[in-house]
Amino acid sequence: MTVKLPSSNEFAIALADVQPAGYGMGKNGWVTILKPAVDEIPIEMLQDWITESYRAVAPKRLSALLVGAAK
């Protein structure tokens, strides 16, 4: 799973089986979460990362439609 984490990037990369994304995308905040980590990371954290990633790449008007998700 690859997500863009402008805020949580350093924390995520410090975890096992999480690494900067390939093709130079890692320098722009993208991280790849490998299968072993997906099984170990709490689902709530993965959901937060998906929301953070969506907010980072979605148009602002669509990102604003997320209800109940932390900014």
mmCIF file of the N, C-alpha and C atoms, coordinates in Angstrom:
data_MODEL
# 
_entry.id   MODEL 
# 
loop_
_atom_site.group_PDB 
_atom_site.id 
_atom_site.type_symbol 
_atom_site.label_atom_id 
_atom_site.label_alt_id 
_atom_site.label_comp_id 
_atom_site.label_asym_id 
_atom_site.label_entity_id 
_atom_site.label_seq_id 
_atom_site.pdbx_PDB_ins_code 
_atom_site.Cartn_x 
_atom_site.Cartn_y 
_atom_site.Cartn_z 
_atom_site.occupancy 
_atom_site.B_iso_or_equiv 
_atom_site.pdbx_formal_charge 
_atom_site.auth_seq_id 
_atom_site.auth_comp_id 
_atom_site.auth_asym_id 
_atom_site.auth_atom_id 
_atom_site.pdbx_PDB_model_num 
ATOM 1   N N  . MET A 1 1  ? 0.859   -1.156 0.000  1.00 0.00 ? 1  MET A N  1 
ATOM 2   C CA . MET A 1 1  ? 0.000   0.000  0.000  1.00 0.00 ? 1  MET A CA 1 
ATOM 3   C C  . MET A 1 1  ? 0.905   1.218  0.000  1.00 0.00 ? 1  MET A C  1 
ATOM 4   N N  . THR A 1 2  ? 0.638   2.181  -0.849 1.00 0.00 ? 2  THR A N  1 
ATOM 5   C CA . THR A 1 2  ? 1.430   3.401  -0.920 1.00 0.00 ? 2  THR A CA 1 
ATOM 6   C C  . THR A 1 2  ? 0.524   4.598  -0.690 1.00 0.00 ? 2  THR A C  1 
ATOM 7   N N  . VAL A 1 3  ? 0.941   5.466  0.221  1.00 0.00 ? 3  VAL A N  1 
ATOM 8   C CA . VAL A 1 3  ? 0.163   6.653  0.568  1.00 0.00 ? 3  VAL A CA 1 
ATOM 9   C C  . VAL A 1 3  ? 1.094   7.856  0.692  1.00 0.00 ? 3  VAL A C  1 
ATOM 10  N N  . LYS A 1 4  ? 0.522   9.047  0.545  1.00 0.00 ? 4  LYS A N  1 
ATOM 11  C CA . LYS A 1 4  ? 1.281   10.278 0.739  1.00 0.00 ? 4  LYS A CA 1 
ATOM 12  C C  . LYS A 1 4  ? 1.006   10.770 2.160  1.00 0.00 ? 4  LYS A C  1 
ATOM 13  N N  . LEU A 1 5  ? 2.073   10.911 2.944  1.00 0.00 ? 5  LEU A N  1 
ATOM 14  C CA . LEU A 1 5  ? 1.935   11.306 4.341  1.00 0.00 ? 5  LEU A CA 1 
ATOM 15  C C  . LEU A 1 5  ? 2.759   12.561 4.626  1.00 0.00 ? 5  LEU A C  1 
ATOM 16  N N  . PRO A 1 6  ? 2.213   13.727 4.323  1.00 0.00 ? 6  PRO A N  1 
ATOM 17  C CA . PRO A 1 6  ? 2.975   14.945 4.574  1.00 0.00 ? 6  PRO A CA 1 
ATOM 18  C C  . PRO A 1 6  ? 3.235   15.190 6.058  1.00 0.00 ? 6  PRO A C  1 
ATOM 19  N N  . SER A 1 7  ? 2.348   14.766 6.936  1.00 0.00 ? 7  SER A N  1 
ATOM 20  C CA . SER A 1 7  ? 2.508   15.001 8.380  1.00 0.00 ? 7  SER A CA 1 
ATOM 21  C C  . SER A 1 7  ? 3.115   13.807 9.105  1.00 0.00 ? 7  SER A C  1 
ATOM 22  N N  . SER A 1 8  ? 2.733   12.601 8.734  1.00 0.00 ? 8  SER A N  1 
ATOM 23  C CA . SER A 1 8  ? 3.119   11.385 9.455  1.00 0.00 ? 8  SER A CA 1 
ATOM 24  C C  . SER A 1 8  ? 4.303   10.652 8.825  1.00 0.00 ? 8  SER A C  1 
ATOM 25  N N  . ASN A 1 9  ? 4.928   11.243 7.844  1.00 0.00 ? 9  ASN A N  1 
ATOM 26  C CA . ASN A 1 9  ? 5.970   10.570 7.074  1.00 0.00 ? 9  ASN A CA 1 
ATOM 27  C C  . ASN A 1 9  ? 7.099   10.026 7.938  1.00 0.00 ? 9  ASN A C  1 
ATOM 28  N N  . GLU A 1 10 ? 7.705   10.862 8.765  1.00 0.00 ? 10 GLU A N  1 
ATOM 29  C CA . GLU A 1 10 ? 8.857   10.421 9.571  1.00 0.00 ? 10 GLU A CA 1 
ATOM 30  C C  . GLU A 1 10 ? 8.478   9.308  10.539 1.00 0.00 ? 10 GLU A C  1 
ATOM 31  N N  . PHE A 1 11 ? 7.308   9.433  11.164 1.00 0.00 ? 11 PHE A N  1 
ATOM 32  C CA . PHE A 1 11 ? 6.846   8.392  12.075 1.00 0.00 ? 11 PHE A CA 1 
ATOM 33  C C  . PHE A 1 11 ? 6.647   7.076  11.336 1.00 0.00 ? 11 PHE A C  1 
ATOM 34  N N  . ALA A 1 12 ? 5.994   7.142  10.183 1.00 0.00 ? 12 ALA A N  1 
ATOM 35  C CA . ALA A 1 12 ? 5.693   5.926  9.422  1.00 0.00 ? 12 ALA A CA 1 
ATOM 36  C C  . ALA A 1 12 ? 6.967   5.213  8.979  1.00 0.00 ? 12 ALA A C  1 
ATOM 37  N N  . ILE A 1 13 ? 7.928   5.971  8.470  1.00 0.00 ? 13 ILE A N  1 
ATOM 38  C CA . ILE A 1 13 ? 9.167   5.365  7.968  1.00 0.00 ? 13 ILE A CA 1 
ATOM 39  C C  . ILE A 1 13 ? 9.966   4.714  9.096  1.00 0.00 ? 13 ILE A C  1 
ATOM 40  N N  . ALA A 1 14 ? 9.776   5.165  10.323 1.00 0.00 ? 14 ALA A N  1 
ATOM 41  C CA . ALA A 1 14 ? 10.487  4.579  11.463 1.00 0.00 ? 14 ALA A CA 1 
ATOM 42  C C  . ALA A 1 14 ? 9.968   3.179  11.796 1.00 0.00 ? 14 ALA A C  1 
ATOM 43  N N  . LEU A 1 15 ? 8.798   2.810  11.286 1.00 0.00 ? 15 LEU A N  1 
ATOM 44  C CA . LEU A 1 15 ? 8.227   1.492  11.549 1.00 0.00 ? 15 LEU A CA 1 
ATOM 45  C C  . LEU A 1 15 ? 8.846   0.442  10.633 1.00 0.00 ? 15 LEU A C  1 
ATOM 46  N N  . ALA A 1 16 ? 8.855   -0.785 11.107 1.00 0.00 ? 16 ALA A N  1 
ATOM 47  C CA . ALA A 1 16 ? 9.364   -1.896 10.290 1.00 0.00 ? 16 ALA A CA 1 
ATOM 48  C C  . ALA A 1 16 ? 8.449   -2.100 9.080  1.00 0.00 ? 16 ALA A C  1 
ATOM 49  N N  . ASP A 1 17 ? 9.034   -2.441 7.970  1.00 0.00 ? 17 ASP A N  1 
ATOM 50  C CA . ASP A 1 17 ? 8.313   -2.738 6.728  1.00 0.00 ? 17 ASP A CA 1 
ATOM 51  C C  . ASP A 1 17 ? 7.556   -1.551 6.153  1.00 0.00 ? 17 ASP A C  1 
ATOM 52  N N  . VAL A 1 18 ? 7.997   -0.344 6.520  1.00 0.00 ? 18 VAL A N  1 
ATOM 53  C CA . VAL A 1 18 ? 7.492   0.877  5.894  1.00 0.00 ? 18 VAL A CA 1 
ATOM 54  C C  . VAL A 1 18 ? 8.719   1.590  5.349  1.00 0.00 ? 18 VAL A C  1 
ATOM 55  N N  . GLN A 1 19 ? 8.654   1.986  4.083  1.00 0.00 ? 19 GLN A N  1 
ATOM 56  C CA . GLN A 1 19 ? 9.820   2.578  3.438  1.00 0.00 ? 19 GLN A CA 1 
ATOM 57  C C  . GLN A 1 19 ? 9.388   3.697  2.495  1.00 0.00 ? 19 GLN A C  1 
ATOM 58  N N  . PRO A 1 20 ? 10.304  4.617  2.166  1.00 0.00 ? 20 PRO A N  1 
ATOM 59  C CA . PRO A 1 20 ? 9.964   5.633  1.169  1.00 0.00 ? 20 PRO A CA 1 
ATOM 60  C C  . PRO A 1 20 ? 9.576   4.950  -0.146 1.00 0.00 ? 20 PRO A C  1 
ATOM 61  N N  . ALA A 1 21 ? 8.588   5.506  -0.812 1.00 0.00 ? 21 ALA A N  1 
ATOM 62  C CA . ALA A 1 21 ? 8.146   4.933  -2.081 1.00 0.00 ? 21 ALA A CA 1 
ATOM 63  C C  . ALA A 1 21 ? 9.242   5.056  -3.127 1.00 0.00 ? 21 ALA A C  1 
ATOM 64  N N  . GLY A 1 22 ? 9.230   4.151  -4.074 1.00 0.00 ? 22 GLY A N  1 
ATOM 65  C CA . GLY A 1 22 ? 10.227  4.127  -5.142 1.00 0.00 ? 22 GLY A CA 1 
ATOM 66  C C  . GLY A 1 22 ? 10.017  5.201  -6.186 1.00 0.00 ? 22 GLY A C  1 
ATOM 67  N N  . TYR A 1 23 ? 10.869  5.177  -7.189 1.00 0.00 ? 23 TYR A N  1 
ATOM 68  C CA . TYR A 1 23 ? 10.807  6.083  -8.336 1.00 0.00 ? 23 TYR A CA 1 
ATOM 69  C C  . TYR A 1 23 ? 10.910  7.550  -7.926 1.00 0.00 ? 23 TYR A C  1 
ATOM 70  N N  . GLY A 1 24 ? 11.600  7.825  -6.800 1.00 0.00 ? 24 GLY A N  1 
ATOM 71  C CA . GLY A 1 24 ? 11.786  9.194  -6.346 1.00 0.00 ? 24 GLY A CA 1 
ATOM 72  C C  . GLY A 1 24 ? 10.591  9.807  -5.653 1.00 0.00 ? 24 GLY A C  1 
ATOM 73  N N  . MET A 1 25 ? 9.519   9.041  -5.516 1.00 0.00 ? 25 MET A N  1 
ATOM 74  C CA . MET A 1 25 ? 8.320   9.580  -4.876 1.00 0.00 ? 25 MET A CA 1 
ATOM 75  C C  . MET A 1 25 ? 8.499   9.752  -3.366 1.00 0.00 ? 25 MET A C  1 
ATOM 76  N N  . GLY A 1 26 ? 9.415   8.993  -2.775 1.00 0.00 ? 26 GLY A N  1 
ATOM 77  C CA . GLY A 1 26 ? 9.642   9.066  -1.341 1.00 0.00 ? 26 GLY A CA 1 
ATOM 78  C C  . GLY A 1 26 ? 10.072  10.451 -0.890 1.00 0.00 ? 26 GLY A C  1 
ATOM 79  N N  . LYS A 1 27 ? 10.813  11.160 -1.726 1.00 0.00 ? 27 LYS A N  1 
ATOM 80  C CA . LYS A 1 27 ? 11.264  12.502 -1.349 1.00 0.00 ? 27 LYS A CA 1 
ATOM 81  C C  . LYS A 1 27 ? 10.109  13.505 -1.308 1.00 0.00 ? 27 LYS A C  1 
ATOM 82  N N  . ASN A 1 28 ? 8.967   13.127 -1.860 1.00 0.00 ? 28 ASN A N  1 
ATOM 83  C CA . ASN A 1 28 ? 7.781   13.984 -1.848 1.00 0.00 ? 28 ASN A CA 1 
ATOM 84  C C  . ASN A 1 28 ? 6.745   13.545 -0.817 1.00 0.00 ? 28 ASN A C  1 
ATOM 85  N N  . GLY A 1 29 ? 7.154   12.682 0.117  1.00 0.00 ? 29 GLY A N  1 
ATOM 86  C CA . GLY A 1 29 ? 6.256   12.302 1.196  1.00 0.00 ? 29 GLY A CA 1 
ATOM 87  C C  . GLY A 1 29 ? 5.504   11.001 1.000  1.00 0.00 ? 29 GLY A C  1 
ATOM 88  N N  . TRP A 1 30 ? 5.744   10.291 -0.099 1.00 0.00 ? 30 TRP A N  1 
ATOM 89  C CA . TRP A 1 30 ? 5.057   9.031  -0.340 1.00 0.00 ? 30 TRP A CA 1 
ATOM 90  C C  . TRP A 1 30 ? 5.794   7.898  0.371  1.00 0.00 ? 30 TRP A C  1 
ATOM 91  N N  . VAL A 1 31 ? 5.048   7.013  1.018  1.00 0.00 ? 31 VAL A N  1 
ATOM 92  C CA . VAL A 1 31 ? 5.629   5.842  1.675  1.00 0.00 ? 31 VAL A CA 1 
ATOM 93  C C  . VAL A 1 31 ? 4.899   4.587  1.223  1.00 0.00 ? 31 VAL A C  1 
ATOM 94  N N  . THR A 1 32 ? 5.640   3.493  1.189  1.00 0.00 ? 32 THR A N  1 
ATOM 95  C CA . THR A 1 32 ? 5.069   2.191  0.859  1.00 0.00 ? 32 THR A CA 1 
ATOM 96  C C  . THR A 1 32 ? 5.045   1.362  2.131  1.00 0.00 ? 32 THR A C  1 
ATOM 97  N N  . ILE A 1 33 ? 3.877   0.824  2.428  1.00 0.00 ? 33 ILE A N  1 
ATOM 98  C CA . ILE A 1 33 ? 3.682   -0.034 3.595  1.00 0.00 ? 33 ILE A CA 1 
ATOM 99  C C  . ILE A 1 33 ? 3.596   -1.457 3.073  1.00 0.00 ? 33 ILE A C  1 
ATOM 100 N N  . LEU A 1 34 ? 4.582   -2.254 3.398  1.00 0.00 ? 34 LEU A N  1 
ATOM 101 C CA . LEU A 1 34 ? 4.642   -3.625 2.896  1.00 0.00 ? 34 LEU A CA 1 
ATOM 102 C C  . LEU A 1 34 ? 3.665   -4.521 3.648  1.00 0.00 ? 34 LEU A C  1 
ATOM 103 N N  . LYS A 1 35 ? 3.332   -5.645 3.071  1.00 0.00 ? 35 LYS A N  1 
ATOM 104 C CA . LYS A 1 35 ? 2.326   -6.569 3.611  1.00 0.00 ? 35 LYS A CA 1 
ATOM 105 C C  . LYS A 1 35 ? 2.529   -6.913 5.090  1.00 0.00 ? 35 LYS A C  1 
ATOM 106 N N  . PRO A 1 36 ? 3.732   -7.250 5.549  1.00 0.00 ? 36 PRO A N  1 
ATOM 107 C CA . PRO A 1 36 ? 3.859   -7.573 6.980  1.00 0.00 ? 36 PRO A CA 1 
ATOM 108 C C  . PRO A 1 36 ? 3.421   -6.420 7.878  1.00 0.00 ? 36 PRO A C  1 
ATOM 109 N N  . ALA A 1 37 ? 3.734   -5.190 7.492  1.00 0.00 ? 37 ALA A N  1 
ATOM 110 C CA . ALA A 1 37 ? 3.361   -4.037 8.304  1.00 0.00 ? 37 ALA A CA 1 
ATOM 111 C C  . ALA A 1 37 ? 1.851   -3.821 8.294  1.00 0.00 ? 37 ALA A C  1 
ATOM 112 N N  . VAL A 1 38 ? 1.227   -4.047 7.157  1.00 0.00 ? 38 VAL A N  1 
ATOM 113 C CA . VAL A 1 38 ? -0.227  -3.867 7.066  1.00 0.00 ? 38 VAL A CA 1 
ATOM 114 C C  . VAL A 1 38 ? -0.932  -4.786 8.065  1.00 0.00 ? 38 VAL A C  1 
ATOM 115 N N  . ASP A 1 39 ? -0.380  -5.972 8.252  1.00 0.00 ? 39 ASP A N  1 
ATOM 116 C CA . ASP A 1 39 ? -0.975  -6.915 9.201  1.00 0.00 ? 39 ASP A CA 1 
ATOM 117 C C  . ASP A 1 39 ? -0.718  -6.528 10.653 1.00 0.00 ? 39 ASP A C  1 
ATOM 118 N N  . GLU A 1 40 ? 0.331   -5.734 10.905 1.00 0.00 ? 40 GLU A N  1 
ATOM 119 C CA . GLU A 1 40 ? 0.730   -5.390 12.276 1.00 0.00 ? 40 GLU A CA 1 
ATOM 120 C C  . GLU A 1 40 ? 0.237   -4.017 12.730 1.00 0.00 ? 40 GLU A C  1 
ATOM 121 N N  . ILE A 1 41 ? 0.092   -3.076 11.819 1.00 0.00 ? 41 ILE A N  1 
ATOM 122 C CA . ILE A 1 41 ? -0.307  -1.714 12.175 1.00 0.00 ? 41 ILE A CA 1 
ATOM 123 C C  . ILE A 1 41 ? -1.801  -1.700 12.508 1.00 0.00 ? 41 ILE A C  1 
ATOM 124 N N  . PRO A 1 42 ? -2.174  -1.018 13.605 1.00 0.00 ? 42 PRO A N  1 
ATOM 125 C CA . PRO A 1 42 ? -3.605  -0.943 13.955 1.00 0.00 ? 42 PRO A CA 1 
ATOM 126 C C  . PRO A 1 42 ? -4.430  -0.347 12.815 1.00 0.00 ? 42 PRO A C  1 
ATOM 127 N N  . ILE A 1 43 ? -5.583  -0.913 12.596 1.00 0.00 ? 43 ILE A N  1 
ATOM 128 C CA . ILE A 1 43 ? -6.453  -0.490 11.490 1.00 0.00 ? 43 ILE A CA 1 
ATOM 129 C C  . ILE A 1 43 ? -6.794  0.997  11.583 1.00 0.00 ? 43 ILE A C  1 
ATOM 130 N N  . GLU A 1 44 ? -6.927  1.521  12.793 1.00 0.00 ? 44 GLU A N  1 
ATOM 131 C CA . GLU A 1 44 ? -7.246  2.941  12.960 1.00 0.00 ? 44 GLU A CA 1 
ATOM 132 C C  . GLU A 1 44 ? -6.125  3.815  12.405 1.00 0.00 ? 44 GLU A C  1 
ATOM 133 N N  . MET A 1 45 ? -4.870  3.391  12.612 1.00 0.00 ? 45 MET A N  1 
ATOM 134 C CA . MET A 1 45 ? -3.737  4.147  12.088 1.00 0.00 ? 45 MET A CA 1 
ATOM 135 C C  . MET A 1 45 ? -3.725  4.095  10.568 1.00 0.00 ? 45 MET A C  1 
ATOM 136 N N  . LEU A 1 46 ? -3.984  2.930  9.999  1.00 0.00 ? 46 LEU A N  1 
ATOM 137 C CA . LEU A 1 46 ? -4.051  2.823  8.536  1.00 0.00 ? 46 LEU A CA 1 
ATOM 138 C C  . LEU A 1 46 ? -5.162  3.709  7.982  1.00 0.00 ? 46 LEU A C  1 
ATOM 139 N N  . GLN A 1 47 ? -6.301  3.742  8.648  1.00 0.00 ? 47 GLN A N  1 
ATOM 140 C CA . GLN A 1 47 ? -7.402  4.594  8.211  1.00 0.00 ? 47 GLN A CA 1 
ATOM 141 C C  . GLN A 1 47 ? -7.005  6.066  8.272  1.00 0.00 ? 47 GLN A C  1 
ATOM 142 N N  . ASP A 1 48 ? -6.311  6.455  9.340  1.00 0.00 ? 48 ASP A N  1 
ATOM 143 C CA . ASP A 1 48 ? -5.846  7.841  9.457  1.00 0.00 ? 48 ASP A CA 1 
ATOM 144 C C  . ASP A 1 48 ? -4.872  8.179  8.331  1.00 0.00 ? 48 ASP A C  1 
ATOM 145 N N  . TRP A 1 49 ? -3.973  7.253  8.003  1.00 0.00 ? 49 TRP A N  1 
ATOM 146 C CA . TRP A 1 49 ? -3.010  7.489  6.934  1.00 0.00 ? 49 TRP A CA 1 
ATOM 147 C C  . TRP A 1 49 ? -3.707  7.603  5.581  1.00 0.00 ? 49 TRP A C  1 
ATOM 148 N N  . ILE A 1 50 ? -4.713  6.789  5.349  1.00 0.00 ? 50 ILE A N  1 
ATOM 149 C CA . ILE A 1 50 ? -5.458  6.871  4.084  1.00 0.00 ? 50 ILE A CA 1 
ATOM 150 C C  . ILE A 1 50 ? -6.164  8.224  3.989  1.00 0.00 ? 50 ILE A C  1 
ATOM 151 N N  . THR A 1 51 ? -6.749  8.667  5.097  1.00 0.00 ? 51 THR A N  1 
ATOM 152 C CA . THR A 1 51 ? -7.417  9.969  5.119  1.00 0.00 ? 51 THR A CA 1 
ATOM 153 C C  . THR A 1 51 ? -6.409  11.089 4.890  1.00 0.00 ? 51 THR A C  1 
ATOM 154 N N  . GLU A 1 52 ? -5.254  11.024 5.569  1.00 0.00 ? 52 GLU A N  1 
ATOM 155 C CA . GLU A 1 52 ? -4.206  12.034 5.386  1.00 0.00 ? 52 GLU A CA 1 
ATOM 156 C C  . GLU A 1 52 ? -3.746  12.072 3.931  1.00 0.00 ? 52 GLU A C  1 
ATOM 157 N N  . SER A 1 53 ? -3.564  10.914 3.338  1.00 0.00 ? 53 SER A N  1 
ATOM 158 C CA . SER A 1 53 ? -3.134  10.833 1.951  1.00 0.00 ? 53 SER A CA 1 
ATOM 159 C C  . SER A 1 53 ? -4.188  11.418 1.012  1.00 0.00 ? 53 SER A C  1 
ATOM 160 N N  . TYR A 1 54 ? -5.439  11.079 1.249  1.00 0.00 ? 54 TYR A N  1 
ATOM 161 C CA . TYR A 1 54 ? -6.521  11.608 0.414  1.00 0.00 ? 54 TYR A CA 1 
ATOM 162 C C  . TYR A 1 54 ? -6.544  13.127 0.491  1.00 0.00 ? 54 TYR A C  1 
ATOM 163 N N  . ARG A 1 55 ? -6.451  13.655 1.711  1.00 0.00 ? 55 ARG A N  1 
ATOM 164 C CA . ARG A 1 55 ? -6.464  15.108 1.884  1.00 0.00 ? 55 ARG A CA 1 
ATOM 165 C C  . ARG A 1 55 ? -5.272  15.767 1.188  1.00 0.00 ? 55 ARG A C  1 
ATOM 166 N N  . ALA A 1 56 ? -4.152  15.063 1.105  1.00 0.00 ? 56 ALA A N  1 
ATOM 167 C CA . ALA A 1 56 ? -2.956  15.622 0.478  1.00 0.00 ? 56 ALA A CA 1 
ATOM 168 C C  . ALA A 1 56 ? -3.059  15.689 -1.038 1.00 0.00 ? 56 ALA A C  1 
ATOM 169 N N  . VAL A 1 57 ? -3.838  14.802 -1.649 1.00 0.00 ? 57 VAL A N  1 
ATOM 170 C CA . VAL A 1 57 ? -3.861  14.741 -3.108 1.00 0.00 ? 57 VAL A CA 1 
ATOM 171 C C  . VAL A 1 57 ? -5.206  15.113 -3.732 1.00 0.00 ? 57 VAL A C  1 
ATOM 172 N N  . ALA A 1 58 ? -6.274  15.070 -2.975 1.00 0.00 ? 58 ALA A N  1 
ATOM 173 C CA . ALA A 1 58 ? -7.602  15.367 -3.521 1.00 0.00 ? 58 ALA A CA 1 
ATOM 174 C C  . ALA A 1 58 ? -7.781  16.878 -3.679 1.00 0.00 ? 58 ALA A C  1 
ATOM 175 N N  . PRO A 1 59 ? -8.614  17.278 -4.620 1.00 0.00 ? 59 PRO A N  1 
ATOM 176 C CA . PRO A 1 59 ? -8.952  18.700 -4.714 1.00 0.00 ? 59 PRO A CA 1 
ATOM 177 C C  . PRO A 1 59 ? -9.560  19.170 -3.381 1.00 0.00 ? 59 PRO A C  1 
ATOM 178 N N  . LYS A 1 60 ? -9.278  20.411 -3.011 1.00 0.00 ? 60 LYS A N  1 
ATOM 179 C CA . LYS A 1 60 ? -9.714  20.923 -1.710 1.00 0.00 ? 60 LYS A CA 1 
ATOM 180 C C  . LYS A 1 60 ? -11.235 20.817 -1.510 1.00 0.00 ? 60 LYS A C  1 
ATOM 181 N N  . ARG A 1 61 ? -11.993 21.018 -2.562 1.00 0.00 ? 61 ARG A N  1 
ATOM 182 C CA . ARG A 1 61 ? -13.451 20.956 -2.412 1.00 0.00 ? 61 ARG A CA 1 
ATOM 183 C C  . ARG A 1 61 ? -13.912 19.529 -2.083 1.00 0.00 ? 61 ARG A C  1 
ATOM 184 N N  . LEU A 1 62 ? -13.235 18.522 -2.603 1.00 0.00 ? 62 LEU A N  1 
ATOM 185 C CA . LEU A 1 62 ? -13.591 17.140 -2.278 1.00 0.00 ? 62 LEU A CA 1 
ATOM 186 C C  . LEU A 1 62 ? -13.065 16.755 -0.899 1.00 0.00 ? 62 LEU A C  1 
ATOM 187 N N  . SER A 1 63 ? -11.877 17.200 -0.581 1.00 0.00 ? 63 SER A N  1 
ATOM 188 C CA . SER A 1 63 ? -11.296 16.916 0.729  1.00 0.00 ? 63 SER A CA 1 
ATOM 189 C C  . SER A 1 63 ? -12.169 17.500 1.833  1.00 0.00 ? 63 SER A C  1 
ATOM 190 N N  . ALA A 1 64 ? -12.754 18.661 1.584  1.00 0.00 ? 64 ALA A N  1 
ATOM 191 C CA . ALA A 1 64 ? -13.613 19.307 2.575  1.00 0.00 ? 64 ALA A CA 1 
ATOM 192 C C  . ALA A 1 64 ? -14.895 18.521 2.839  1.00 0.00 ? 64 ALA A C  1 
ATOM 193 N N  . LEU A 1 65 ? -15.265 17.620 1.949  1.00 0.00 ? 65 LEU A N  1 
ATOM 194 C CA . LEU A 1 65 ? -16.478 16.838 2.121  1.00 0.00 ? 65 LEU A CA 1 
ATOM 195 C C  . LEU A 1 65 ? -16.327 15.699 3.117  1.00 0.00 ? 65 LEU A C  1 
ATOM 196 N N  . LEU A 1 66 ? -15.092 15.391 3.497  1.00 0.00 ? 66 LEU A N  1 
ATOM 197 C CA . LEU A 1 66 ? -14.887 14.315 4.472  1.00 0.00 ? 66 LEU A CA 1 
ATOM 198 C C  . LEU A 1 66 ? -15.499 14.730 5.801  1.00 0.00 ? 66 LEU A C  1 
ATOM 199 N N  . VAL A 1 67 ? -16.446 13.939 6.266  1.00 0.00 ? 67 VAL A N  1 
ATOM 200 C CA . VAL A 1 67 ? -17.133 14.244 7.514  1.00 0.00 ? 67 VAL A CA 1 
ATOM 201 C C  . VAL A 1 67 ? -16.544 13.385 8.627  1.00 0.00 ? 67 VAL A C  1 
ATOM 202 N N  . GLY A 1 68 ? -16.260 14.017 9.747  1.00 0.00 ? 68 GLY A N  1 
ATOM 203 C CA . GLY A 1 68 ? -15.798 13.274 10.908 1.00 0.00 ? 68 GLY A CA 1 
ATOM 204 C C  . GLY A 1 68 ? -14.359 12.836 10.840 1.00 0.00 ? 68 GLY A C  1 
ATOM 205 N N  . ALA A 1 69 ? -13.635 13.207 9.802  1.00 0.00 ? 69 ALA A N  1 
ATOM 206 C CA . ALA A 1 69 ? -12.227 12.828 9.683  1.00 0.00 ? 69 ALA A CA 1 
ATOM 207 C C  . ALA A 1 69 ? -11.364 13.988 10.157 1.00 0.00 ? 69 ALA A C  1 
ATOM 208 N N  . ALA A 1 70 ? -10.360 13.678 10.947 1.00 0.00 ? 70 ALA A N  1 
ATOM 209 C CA . ALA A 1 70 ? -9.458  14.699 11.460 1.00 0.00 ? 70 ALA A CA 1 
ATOM 210 C C  . ALA A 1 70 ? -8.681  15.347 10.321 1.00 0.00 ? 70 ALA A C  1 
ATOM 211 N N  . LYS A 1 71 ? -8.423  16.639 10.445 1.00 0.00 ? 71 LYS A N  1 
ATOM 212 C CA . LYS A 1 71 ? -7.658  17.358 9.424  1.00 0.00 ? 71 LYS A CA 1 
ATOM 213 C C  . LYS A 1 71 ? -6.186  17.256 9.683  1.00 0.00 ? 71 LYS A C  1 
# 
